Amino acid sequence: LEYGERGIRTFGFAPGTTDTDMQGQIRASGVNPVSKIRKRDLIPVEDPARGIAYLCSAEADDLAGHELDLNDRELRRRIGIRLL
């Protein structure tokens, strides 16, 4: 609200558990419940990247100020990425 008039938009963005190199190390460690997530159940790194690119577009203007979770089916549909 404070900077919207200046063209600054903010979003809370939760990408979910994403298939990164770090996630591979966590899985190999077996250290916590996250390490038990199967690789095929991780979100591909392209999905959060597409989500962030989408949020930079004017199409996401109405989402400014909201908390967004990439596990949300409607958000994924809106961005144009495969449903989980």
Secondary structure, 3 states (H helix, E strand, C coil): CCCHHHCCCCCEEECCCECCHHHHHHHHHCCCHHHHCCHHHCECCHHHHHHHHHHCCHHHHHHCCCEEECCCHHHHHHHCCCCC
